[in-house]
Amino acid sequence: MQALIRSDERGHADRGWLESWHSFSFSDYYDPQRMGFGALRVINEDIIVPTAGFPPHSHQDMEIITYVLEGTIRHRDSTGGSGDLRHGELQVMHAGGGITHSEINPSAQERTHLLQIWIQPDRRGHAAGYEQAPLDAEALRRGFATAVGPKGSGAPFQINQDARLDIAWLADGQVAEKALDAQRLYYLHVARGQVVINGETFSAGDALALKDEAKLAVTGRGEAEVLLFDLA
């Protein structure tokens, strides 16, 4: 089974300081057919104007991943976690029993463009925490490389759920292949550029949900970045 979701089918909101596109139901956007995919609950594409952002607010029982496409986001949280996140790095916040954080664009000139991803944990009440580190750019340029995996998996970032995030940075004409487990769910999101899958062109913001599939091959059309979620 394959289901194609085009970028312009997502929910959209423009608050002036923040423009967002929601792959799944979020805030004022509600679609009962798009409440998530497996444990994947949110993919929000956000553009934040200079010096603006999200003031301190709280989350509970969610694994939250931030992937920056352009600019910088400045993170502060109640566990003492802090950092300026840019493209080529990843941020993972374990909301656990509760965490308060802010996310601000520190630049006076440049916008911030990012993806915020929420994955439901395997249970409530995990310890809250924060991680930030560079991605392995060399591995990502070779094809799909695991960035996030479950606890004990050995993945660079580990979360409290049987879920993985593989990322590929593709050159024009480069093919990234991935063997799939037909018993699991997969969700591919095009973060940047264009790719071709089974003769179909996918552009930034487009997605492909997969079930009962054995293999995935993605070809870059120009430079592209894709995120592949592997879900129980």
Backbone as JSON, one array per atom type, in Angstrom:
{
  "sequence": "MQALIRSDERGHADRGWLESWHSFSFSDYYDPQRMGFGALRVINEDIIVPTAGFPPHSHQDMEIITYVLEGTIRHRDSTGGSGDLRHGELQVMHAGGGITHSEINPSAQERTHLLQIWIQPDRRGHAAGYEQAPLDAEALRRGFATAVGPKGSGAPFQINQDARLDIAWLADGQVAEKALDAQRLYYLHVARGQVVINGETFSAGDALALKDEAKLAVTGRGEAEVLLFDLA",
  "N": [[0.85, -1.19, 0.0], [0.56, 2.18, -0.88], [0.36, 5.59, -0.16], [-0.02, 8.78, -1.35], [0.74, 12.02, -0.29], [0.3, 15.28, -1.01], [2.09, 18.39, -0.83], [0.45, 20.71, -0.83], [-1.86, 19.75, 0.25], [-1.67, 19.77, 2.92], [-2.42, 21.09, 6.22], [-2.57, 24.64, 6.79], [-1.27, 27.61, 8.24], [-0.96, 31.07, 8.92], [0.49, 33.28, 10.92], [1.69, 35.68, 10.84], [4.23, 36.27, 12.33], [4.89, 33.65, 12.21], [4.72, 31.08, 9.88], [3.12, 28.13, 9.02], [2.95, 24.69, 8.02], [1.0, 21.83, 8.26], [1.36, 18.43, 8.46], [-0.21, 16.6, 9.74], [-3.2, 16.6, 11.8], [-3.32, 19.5, 13.78], [-3.29, 22.03, 16.21], [-5.37, 24.59, 15.08], [-5.95, 23.27, 12.78], [-7.74, 20.55, 11.69], [-8.25, 17.29, 10.71], [-9.95, 14.42, 10.54], [-9.02, 12.22, 9.19], [-6.36, 12.48, 9.23], [-4.7, 12.04, 11.66], [-2.27, 11.27, 12.44], [0.38, 8.82, 11.96], [0.9, 5.67, 12.67], [3.06, 5.78, 15.43], [3.91, 8.28, 14.8], [3.09, 11.53, 15.19], [3.12, 14.31, 14.6], [4.23, 16.39, 11.97], [5.44, 19.37, 11.47], [6.05, 22.02, 9.34], [7.78, 24.89, 9.71], [8.16, 28.41, 9.33], [9.88, 31.02, 10.67], [9.93, 34.39, 11.47], [12.6, 36.92, 11.7], [13.94, 37.35, 15.0], [11.69, 36.41, 16.29], [9.58, 33.81, 17.75], [8.82, 30.84, 19.71], [7.68, 31.42, 22.85], [8.41, 30.49, 26.34], [6.89, 27.38, 26.98], [5.03, 24.39, 27.72], [5.44, 20.8, 27.45], [4.4, 17.35, 27.5], [5.08, 13.89, 27.72], [6.02, 13.21, 25.02], [8.13, 12.63, 22.22], [10.24, 14.84, 20.75], [11.47, 16.11, 17.81], [13.71, 18.22, 16.12], [14.53, 19.6, 13.02], [16.53, 21.58, 11.21], [16.24, 23.56, 8.33], [17.03, 26.0, 7.32], [18.69, 28.89, 8.52], [18.72, 29.63, 12.08], [17.77, 28.17, 15.21], [17.16, 28.94, 18.54], [17.41, 27.23, 21.5], [16.09, 26.79, 24.78], [15.58, 25.16, 27.88], [13.76, 23.68, 30.71], [15.26, 21.68, 31.89], [17.81, 22.49, 31.83], [18.9, 22.28, 29.37], [20.27, 23.68, 26.41], [20.99, 25.51, 23.38], [22.1, 26.55, 20.11], [20.66, 25.7, 17.16], [21.38, 24.53, 13.92], [21.28, 23.96, 10.32], [22.27, 20.67, 9.46], [22.57, 19.7, 11.96], [20.9, 17.98, 14.67], [18.14, 18.07, 16.88], [16.82, 16.58, 19.74], [14.22, 16.32, 21.94], [13.1, 15.01, 24.91], [10.08, 14.96, 26.19], [8.86, 13.66, 28.32], [7.88, 13.33, 31.73], [7.33, 15.98, 31.88], [8.27, 19.09, 30.5], [9.51, 22.38, 30.07], [10.03, 24.76, 27.57], [11.66, 27.08, 25.29], [11.77, 28.31, 21.92], [13.5, 30.18, 19.77], [14.1, 32.4, 17.06], [17.19, 33.71, 16.73], [18.26, 35.62, 15.05], [18.53, 38.89, 13.64], [18.12, 39.42, 11.02], [17.75, 37.12, 9.36], [15.42, 34.6, 8.39], [14.08, 31.66, 10.04], [13.8, 28.33, 9.09], [12.28, 25.32, 9.53], [11.67, 21.86, 10.47], [9.44, 20.48, 12.73], [8.96, 17.64, 14.64], [6.86, 15.25, 16.1], [6.81, 12.37, 18.05], [4.98, 9.83, 19.52], [5.63, 8.48, 22.76], [6.52, 5.19, 24.14], [5.31, 4.81, 26.56], [3.86, 6.63, 29.32], [5.48, 9.16, 31.36], [8.31, 9.04, 31.19], [11.72, 10.08, 31.85], [12.48, 13.52, 31.49], [14.44, 15.24, 28.99], [17.19, 16.48, 26.94], [18.84, 16.6, 23.81], [21.41, 17.46, 21.52], [23.23, 17.45, 18.54], [25.72, 17.25, 15.89], [24.77, 15.92, 12.7], [25.84, 13.0, 10.85], [27.21, 13.95, 8.2], [28.63, 12.87, 6.03], [27.77, 10.2, 5.97], [25.04, 10.58, 5.45], [25.11, 11.61, 2.89], [25.74, 9.41, 1.44], [23.44, 7.96, 1.25], [20.44, 6.56, 2.73], [20.72, 7.02, 6.16], [20.68, 6.1, 9.54], [19.48, 8.28, 11.95], [17.93, 8.58, 14.23], [16.79, 6.3, 16.66], [15.28, 3.54, 18.55], [15.61, 3.23, 22.18], [18.59, 1.67, 23.2], [19.33, 0.88, 20.69], [21.64, 1.77, 19.55], [21.64, 3.89, 17.83], [22.5, 7.27, 16.78], [20.88, 9.26, 18.04], [18.52, 8.46, 20.55], [15.28, 7.34, 21.29], [12.22, 7.0, 23.23], [10.6, 4.92, 21.98], [9.58, 2.44, 19.6], [10.75, 3.26, 16.98], [12.27, 4.68, 14.09], [14.32, 7.14, 12.49], [15.51, 7.74, 9.4], [17.75, 9.55, 7.35], [18.47, 11.05, 4.22], [20.72, 12.76, 2.12], [20.64, 13.77, -1.03], [22.31, 13.85, -4.18], [21.94, 15.15, -7.55], [20.41, 12.74, -9.52], [21.32, 10.7, -7.91], [20.69, 7.6, -6.26], [18.94, 6.41, -3.51], [18.48, 3.54, -1.69], [16.35, 1.36, 0.18], [15.73, -1.43, 2.11], [12.65, -2.7, 3.13], [10.55, -3.67, 5.88], [7.8, -5.61, 5.66], [5.99, -5.79, 7.7], [5.97, -3.46, 9.04], [5.36, 0.13, 9.33], [5.97, 2.88, 7.13], [7.0, 6.21, 6.52], [7.68, 8.64, 4.29], [9.08, 11.8, 4.0], [9.6, 14.62, 2.05], [12.01, 16.88, 2.57], [13.5, 18.88, 1.35], [14.0, 20.12, -1.96], [13.6, 18.0, -4.89], [12.5, 14.65, -5.59], [12.37, 11.42, -7.2], [10.14, 8.73, -7.2], [9.26, 5.57, -8.07], [8.73, 6.54, -10.66], [7.22, 8.79, -10.15], [7.18, 12.23, -9.4], [8.24, 13.91, -6.52], [7.98, 16.75, -4.51], [9.35, 19.29, -2.26], [7.83, 19.05, 0.88], [5.96, 17.2, 0.07], [4.76, 13.83, 0.69], [5.0, 10.28, 1.33], [3.2, 7.57, 2.35], [3.72, 4.3, 3.48], [2.92, 0.84, 3.47], [3.09, -2.68, 3.92], [5.15, -3.04, 2.07], [8.19, -3.93, 0.35], [10.52, -2.73, -0.51], [12.21, 0.37, -1.09], [13.06, 2.9, -3.33], [14.67, 5.88, -3.96], [15.24, 8.64, -5.98], [17.33, 11.39, -6.5], [16.36, 14.53, -7.8], [18.06, 16.96, -8.87], [19.64, 18.53, -6.01], [18.57, 17.12, -2.93], [16.76, 16.52, 0.14], [15.63, 14.0, 2.24], [13.41, 12.52, 4.62], [12.89, 9.55, 6.34], [10.63, 7.73, 8.1], [10.43, 4.95, 10.19], [8.22, 2.8, 11.51], [6.54, 1.02, 14.14]],
  "CA": [[0.0, 0.0, 0.0], [1.24, 3.46, -0.91], [-0.54, 6.74, -0.18], [0.71, 10.01, -1.64], [0.19, 13.24, 0.31], [0.96, 16.43, -1.61], [2.38, 19.51, 0.07], [-0.67, 21.65, -0.73], [-2.95, 19.11, 0.96], [-1.43, 19.93, 4.35], [-3.0, 22.25, 6.87], [-1.72, 25.83, 6.67], [-1.61, 28.74, 9.1], [-0.04, 32.21, 8.83], [0.26, 34.16, 12.07], [2.54, 36.85, 10.7], [5.59, 35.93, 12.76], [5.06, 32.22, 11.99], [3.93, 30.42, 8.86], [3.24, 26.7, 9.29], [2.23, 23.67, 7.25], [0.82, 20.7, 9.16], [1.11, 17.16, 7.78], [-1.28, 15.93, 10.49], [-4.03, 17.53, 12.58], [-2.53, 20.24, 14.77], [-3.81, 23.35, 16.54], [-6.67, 24.86, 14.47], [-6.15, 22.38, 11.63], [-8.24, 19.24, 12.11], [-8.74, 16.37, 9.69], [-10.03, 13.12, 11.22], [-8.28, 11.22, 8.42], [-4.92, 12.75, 9.39], [-4.42, 12.18, 13.08], [-0.94, 10.7, 12.66], [0.67, 7.6, 11.21], [1.58, 4.92, 13.71], [3.44, 6.65, 16.55], [4.25, 9.61, 14.28], [1.91, 12.35, 15.46], [3.21, 15.67, 14.06], [5.32, 16.98, 11.19], [5.13, 20.76, 11.18], [7.06, 22.82, 8.66], [7.62, 26.24, 10.26], [9.03, 29.52, 8.96], [9.82, 31.98, 11.77], [10.57, 35.64, 11.07], [13.69, 37.3, 12.6], [13.77, 37.69, 16.42], [10.44, 35.86, 16.82], [9.66, 32.4, 18.1], [7.89, 30.28, 20.68], [8.08, 31.7, 24.23], [8.35, 29.29, 27.18], [5.66, 26.62, 27.03], [5.3, 23.06, 28.26], [5.0, 19.57, 26.8], [4.47, 16.16, 28.33], [4.92, 12.59, 27.07], [6.22, 13.27, 23.58], [9.51, 12.71, 21.74], [10.15, 15.97, 19.82], [12.68, 16.2, 16.98], [13.78, 19.44, 15.31], [15.45, 19.51, 11.89], [16.58, 22.92, 10.63], [16.54, 23.66, 6.9], [17.62, 27.32, 7.01], [18.76, 29.77, 9.67], [19.09, 29.14, 13.41], [16.77, 28.21, 16.27], [17.81, 28.95, 19.86], [16.63, 26.4, 22.44], [16.31, 26.82, 26.22], [14.54, 24.36, 28.53], [13.75, 23.6, 32.17], [16.25, 20.7, 32.36], [19.13, 23.08, 31.65], [19.3, 22.12, 27.98], [20.3, 24.91, 25.62], [21.84, 25.44, 22.21], [21.68, 27.13, 18.83], [20.58, 24.59, 16.21], [21.46, 24.94, 12.52], [21.24, 22.85, 9.37], [23.37, 19.74, 9.67], [22.48, 19.22, 13.33], [19.57, 17.5, 15.04], [17.74, 18.27, 18.27], [15.8, 15.67, 20.24], [13.77, 16.67, 23.29], [12.23, 14.02, 25.54], [9.21, 15.73, 27.08], [8.71, 12.85, 29.51], [6.87, 13.74, 32.7], [7.04, 17.41, 31.7], [9.4, 19.97, 30.21], [9.16, 23.72, 29.58], [11.11, 25.21, 26.68], [11.43, 28.15, 24.31], [12.47, 28.15, 20.64], [13.52, 31.55, 19.25], [15.03, 32.76, 15.99], [18.0, 34.77, 17.33], [18.79, 36.53, 14.04], [17.79, 40.12, 13.35], [17.97, 39.56, 9.57], [17.43, 35.9, 8.63], [14.33, 33.76, 8.86], [14.38, 30.27, 10.38], [12.93, 27.38, 8.39], [12.56, 24.06, 10.2], [10.65, 20.84, 10.67], [9.29, 19.95, 14.09], [8.38, 16.3, 14.52], [6.48, 14.66, 17.38], [6.58, 10.93, 18.07], [4.44, 9.42, 20.81], [6.49, 7.51, 23.43], [5.92, 3.88, 24.4], [4.52, 4.91, 27.79], [3.93, 7.94, 29.97], [6.3, 9.35, 32.54], [9.75, 8.92, 31.03], [12.49, 11.24, 32.28], [12.65, 14.58, 30.49], [15.83, 15.47, 28.64], [17.47, 17.22, 25.71], [20.07, 16.25, 23.12], [21.7, 18.17, 20.28], [24.54, 17.04, 18.02], [25.8, 17.25, 14.42], [24.51, 14.7, 11.93], [26.97, 12.46, 10.1], [26.94, 14.42, 6.84], [29.2, 11.95, 5.06], [26.88, 9.04, 5.87], [23.78, 11.0, 4.83], [25.35, 11.81, 1.46], [25.83, 8.09, 0.79], [22.11, 7.38, 1.16], [19.72, 6.56, 4.0], [21.51, 6.75, 7.36], [19.84, 6.23, 10.72], [19.8, 9.36, 12.88], [17.18, 8.37, 15.47], [16.31, 4.94, 16.84], [14.8, 3.27, 19.91], [16.59, 3.04, 23.23], [19.36, 0.44, 23.08], [19.56, 0.54, 19.28], [22.93, 2.25, 19.09], [21.47, 5.04, 16.93], [23.08, 8.5, 17.34], [19.87, 9.76, 18.97], [17.67, 7.34, 20.93], [14.01, 7.8, 21.85], [11.42, 6.02, 23.98], [9.6, 4.35, 21.09], [10.1, 1.57, 18.55], [10.67, 4.07, 15.77], [13.55, 5.15, 13.56], [14.35, 8.19, 11.47], [16.65, 7.73, 8.48], [17.85, 10.77, 6.55], [19.37, 10.98, 3.06], [20.99, 13.97, 1.35], [20.88, 13.22, -2.36], [22.75, 14.65, -5.32], [21.14, 14.93, -8.75], [20.56, 11.42, -10.1], [21.73, 9.7, -6.92], [19.61, 6.73, -5.81], [19.01, 5.85, -2.16], [17.61, 2.37, -1.6], [16.11, 0.9, 1.54], [14.91, -2.63, 2.27], [11.58, -2.45, 4.09], [9.89, -4.79, 6.56], [6.38, -5.52, 5.3], [5.18, -5.76, 8.91], [6.09, -2.14, 9.66], [4.88, 1.29, 8.6], [7.03, 3.81, 6.72], [6.49, 7.5, 6.08], [8.76, 9.42, 3.71], [8.78, 13.23, 3.86], [10.61, 15.36, 1.31], [12.3, 18.1, 3.32], [14.07, 19.9, 0.47], [14.26, 19.71, -3.34], [12.7, 17.06, -5.55], [12.95, 13.27, -5.79], [11.5, 10.58, -8.02], [9.87, 7.41, -6.64], [8.38, 4.81, -8.98], [8.36, 7.38, -11.79], [6.44, 9.93, -9.68], [8.0, 13.29, -8.83], [7.85, 14.44, -5.21], [8.64, 18.01, -4.2], [9.43, 19.6, -0.84], [6.54, 19.03, 1.56], [5.21, 15.99, -0.31], [5.06, 12.67, 1.52], [4.52, 8.98, 0.87], [2.97, 6.61, 3.42], [3.91, 2.95, 2.93], [2.6, -0.33, 4.29], [3.17, -3.93, 3.15], [6.11, -2.83, 0.98], [9.45, -4.63, 0.6], [11.69, -1.97, -0.93], [12.0, 1.76, -1.47], [14.17, 3.52, -4.06], [14.42, 7.31, -4.11], [16.25, 9.25, -6.85], [17.37, 12.84, -6.41], [16.23, 15.37, -9.0], [18.76, 18.06, -8.22], [19.94, 18.2, -4.62], [17.35, 16.89, -2.17], [16.87, 15.93, 1.47], [14.42, 13.23, 2.55], [13.33, 11.9, 5.94], [12.12, 8.3, 6.28], [10.25, 7.23, 9.42], [10.2, 3.51, 10.27], [7.33, 2.77, 12.67], [5.95, -0.28, 14.46]],
  "C": [[0.88, 1.24, 0.0], [0.19, 4.56, -0.98], [0.28, 8.01, -0.32], [-0.02, 11.2, -1.01], [0.97, 14.42, -0.25], [1.09, 17.58, -0.6], [1.17, 20.42, 0.26], [-1.92, 21.04, -0.11], [-2.79, 19.24, 2.48], [-2.23, 21.1, 4.91], [-2.04, 23.42, 6.81], [-2.22, 26.92, 7.6], [-0.54, 29.81, 8.95], [-0.39, 33.19, 9.93], [1.11, 35.42, 12.0], [3.97, 36.54, 11.06], [5.93, 34.47, 12.45], [4.13, 31.76, 10.88], [4.19, 28.92, 8.97], [2.42, 25.88, 8.31], [2.21, 22.4, 8.09], [0.5, 19.43, 8.36], [-0.03, 16.4, 8.42], [-2.04, 16.98, 11.29], [-3.21, 18.17, 13.69], [-3.16, 21.61, 14.96], [-5.18, 23.54, 15.88], [-6.96, 23.97, 13.27], [-6.56, 21.0, 12.13], [-8.78, 18.49, 10.92], [-8.77, 14.99, 10.32], [-9.31, 12.01, 10.48], [-6.77, 11.4, 8.56], [-4.62, 13.08, 10.84], [-3.03, 11.66, 13.44], [-0.78, 9.45, 11.82], [1.51, 6.73, 12.13], [1.85, 5.84, 14.89], [3.82, 8.05, 16.11], [3.01, 10.5, 14.37], [1.93, 13.71, 14.76], [4.42, 15.79, 13.14], [4.85, 18.38, 10.83], [6.31, 21.41, 10.47], [6.82, 24.27, 9.04], [8.63, 27.2, 9.65], [8.8, 30.62, 9.98], [10.58, 33.24, 11.36], [11.68, 36.01, 12.07], [13.22, 37.78, 13.97], [12.48, 37.15, 17.04], [10.64, 34.39, 17.2], [8.62, 32.01, 19.13], [8.39, 30.6, 22.09], [7.94, 30.45, 25.09], [6.95, 28.67, 27.23], [6.02, 25.18, 27.35], [4.76, 21.95, 27.37], [5.13, 18.43, 27.79], [4.29, 14.93, 27.45], [4.92, 12.69, 25.55], [7.72, 13.32, 23.3], [9.51, 13.73, 20.6], [11.5, 16.17, 19.13], [12.61, 17.48, 16.16], [14.89, 19.31, 14.28], [15.42, 20.86, 11.18], [16.98, 22.84, 9.16], [17.29, 24.95, 6.56], [17.62, 28.15, 8.29], [19.12, 29.03, 10.95], [17.87, 29.16, 14.32], [17.51, 28.07, 17.6], [16.9, 28.28, 20.88], [17.07, 26.66, 23.87], [15.22, 25.97, 26.86], [14.77, 24.22, 30.02], [14.68, 22.54, 32.73], [17.66, 21.27, 32.32], [19.65, 22.94, 30.24], [19.27, 23.44, 27.24], [21.2, 24.71, 24.42], [21.24, 26.17, 21.04], [21.78, 26.04, 17.78], [20.55, 25.13, 14.79], [21.34, 23.71, 11.62], [22.48, 21.99, 9.54], [23.46, 19.21, 11.08], [21.06, 18.71, 13.57], [19.37, 17.76, 16.53], [16.66, 17.25, 18.61], [15.48, 16.05, 21.68], [12.8, 15.6, 23.76], [11.35, 14.76, 26.53], [8.94, 14.99, 28.38], [7.6, 13.32, 30.42], [6.55, 15.21, 32.67], [8.3, 18.21, 31.48], [8.86, 21.3, 29.69], [10.32, 24.23, 28.74], [10.67, 26.4, 25.85], [12.26, 27.86, 23.08], [12.38, 29.49, 19.91], [14.5, 31.65, 18.08], [15.88, 33.93, 16.5], [18.48, 35.83, 16.34], [17.89, 37.76, 13.87], [17.51, 40.27, 11.86], [17.4, 38.32, 8.88], [16.24, 35.17, 9.24], [14.88, 32.4, 9.28], [13.33, 29.38, 9.73], [13.26, 26.0, 8.95], [11.38, 23.1, 10.12], [10.63, 20.47, 12.14], [8.44, 18.7, 14.01], [8.06, 15.79, 15.92], [6.22, 13.17, 17.17], [6.08, 10.56, 19.46], [5.36, 8.38, 21.45], [5.75, 6.19, 23.69], [5.12, 3.83, 25.69], [4.66, 6.33, 28.34], [5.02, 7.96, 31.04], [7.78, 9.1, 32.4], [10.44, 10.18, 31.57], [12.6, 12.25, 31.14], [14.13, 14.78, 30.2], [15.96, 16.12, 27.28], [18.8, 16.77, 25.14], [20.19, 17.09, 21.86], [23.09, 17.78, 19.83], [24.53, 17.16, 16.5], [25.38, 15.89, 13.86], [25.79, 14.27, 11.22], [26.75, 12.78, 8.63], [27.47, 13.45, 5.79], [28.3, 10.73, 4.86], [25.58, 9.4, 5.16], [23.94, 11.19, 3.32], [25.52, 10.48, 0.71], [24.47, 7.45, 0.59], [21.46, 7.39, 2.53], [20.65, 6.16, 5.14], [20.63, 7.0, 8.57], [20.35, 7.34, 11.62], [19.16, 9.13, 14.24], [16.69, 6.93, 15.5], [15.82, 4.73, 18.26], [15.94, 3.13, 20.91], [17.28, 1.68, 23.06], [19.72, 0.06, 21.67], [20.97, 0.9, 18.82], [22.85, 3.42, 18.13], [22.07, 6.29, 17.58], [22.17, 9.2, 18.34], [18.91, 8.62, 19.27], [16.44, 7.86, 21.68], [13.26, 6.64, 22.5], [10.26, 5.5, 23.13], [10.29, 3.47, 20.06], [9.91, 2.28, 17.21], [12.07, 4.51, 15.38], [13.32, 6.29, 12.59], [15.64, 8.05, 10.69], [16.59, 8.99, 7.64], [18.8, 10.52, 5.4], [19.48, 12.36, 2.43], [21.45, 13.52, -0.03], [21.39, 14.27, -3.34], [21.85, 14.35, -6.51], [21.45, 13.56, -9.34], [20.98, 10.34, -9.13], [20.52, 8.91, -6.44], [19.91, 6.25, -4.39], [18.0, 4.72, -2.07], [17.5, 1.92, -0.15], [15.24, -0.35, 1.5], [13.9, -2.38, 3.38], [11.05, -3.75, 4.67], [8.4, -4.65, 6.32], [5.47, -5.46, 6.52], [5.2, -4.39, 9.6], [5.53, -1.05, 8.75], [6.06, 2.2, 8.28], [6.37, 5.1, 6.2], [7.67, 8.33, 5.6], [8.29, 10.86, 3.5], [9.92, 13.9, 3.12], [10.83, 16.7, 2.0], [12.78, 19.24, 2.42], [14.24, 19.31, -0.93], [13.2, 18.79, -3.9], [13.36, 15.69, -5.66], [11.94, 12.56, -6.68], [11.39, 9.22, -7.35], [8.87, 6.72, -7.56], [7.87, 5.68, -10.12], [7.57, 8.62, -11.43], [7.37, 10.96, -9.05], [7.4, 13.81, -7.53], [8.66, 15.7, -4.95], [8.63, 18.25, -2.7], [8.03, 19.72, -0.23], [5.66, 17.86, 1.19], [5.63, 14.82, 0.58], [4.46, 11.42, 0.9], [4.42, 8.07, 2.08], [2.99, 5.2, 2.82], [3.56, 1.89, 3.96], [2.64, -1.55, 3.38], [4.06, -3.77, 1.92], [7.45, -3.46, 1.36], [10.68, -3.79, 0.29], [11.29, -0.56, -1.31], [13.25, 2.26, -2.18], [13.8, 4.97, -4.36], [15.57, 7.92, -4.91], [16.19, 10.76, -6.74], [17.17, 13.48, -7.78], [16.77, 16.74, -8.61], [19.08, 17.63, -6.8], [18.64, 18.11, -3.82], [17.68, 16.31, -0.8], [15.55, 15.25, 1.79], [14.55, 12.61, 3.94], [12.43, 10.68, 5.81], [11.89, 7.8, 7.7], [9.87, 5.75, 9.31], [9.47, 3.27, 11.59], [6.73, 1.39, 12.88], [4.47, -0.31, 14.07]]
}
